[in-house]
Amino acid sequence: MLSILTPDTLHHLMQSYGLWLLFSVIMLESMGLPLPGETLLVTAALYAATEHGFSIYAVIGVAALAAVVGDNLGYLIGRSVGWPLLHRYGKYVHLTAARLRVGQYLFRQHGGKIVFFGRFVAFLRAFAALLAGANRMHWSHFLLMNGLGGVVWATLFGSGAYLLGDQIHRIAGPVGLVLLVVAIVAIVVGLRFFRHHEKELERRAEAALAAQGE
């Protein structure tokens, strides 16, 4: 299905369904579904610049709101469903109780960065909120970083497409690829670091969470 969502198809859908389509796709993508939210944001901004069917401010506002709403729903799903599933079945994929507490600890320490910058990386954009919920990141901190990420992301890509026109594709594609590569490298380095310092991280996690009464 995703293969038929070409720029021309998305442009036609924007003409037919307008900002409701933009809101729905970005919200669902933020909840974890593999949908082209960023591509549709760019399409909507180009449509606003050429067809003047609606303002760029509406495009940016709707995209930011959809990102925040979708991410918060994803967070709730991760916290209410993902956390119990990890505890019940995590052992089958080598996620012991100690490792789960390390994940929880790391999200307490670095979750804000993951949530904010994850908005700009295709893979993380769909799963950062679910991971934050599953690792029980504090909701108030999640909401702050999620809101900032959603607003900055919608503003950069929406205004960029509106001002640059079709040239935005020449910029967004390479930038997105670079960010994806950086994210993959960071994950690989993080896994290697974890393997070499697992016991120390487990001790830190246990002490930190115990101090917070968890």
C-alpha positions, 0 to 999 in steps of 0.5 A: 500500500505504501508503494502507491503513495507517490508525491502525486498521489499524496498531492491529490489526497491533500486536495480531497481531504485537506488537513484532516488527512495530514492530522490523521497520517501524522498521528497514526505514524507517531503511534507506531504505524509505518506511514509517510507522515513527514512526506505528507507534511512536505506535500501539504506545505507545497500545496499551501504554497502553490494552491493556497487552499490553506495557510502554512501556519495551519499546516505547521499547527496541525502537523505539530498537534498531530505529532504530540497527540499521536506520540502521547497515545503511543506513550500510553500504549507503551506504558499500559501494554508494552511494559507488562509484555516486556516483564512477562515475555522479555525473558524469551528475548534475553531481556531479564528483569535487571536489563529492563531496569537498565532500560528504564534507568537509561530512559530516565537519564537520556529519554528526553534526547531520544524523544526530541531527536527521534522526531527527525529520524524515520524509524525512531519517529514511529517508535520513540513514544512507544519505547518511552512508555514501555520504559516508564519515562516520566510523563511530564518530561516526555510531554515537554520534550515531545512537544518541543520536538513536534513543534520544531519538526513541523516548523522546520519541514513545513516552512522549509518546503513552503519557502524552498518548494520542490528543492526541499526534496534535495535537502530532506532526503540526504539529511534524513539519510544522514540522521538515520545513519547517525542513529544506527551508529549511535545504537551500535555504539550504545549496544557495545558500551552496554555489553562491556559495562552491563554489570555497572549499569545494572548497579547504577540502575538499581541504586537510582530506581531504589532511591526513587522508590521503584 
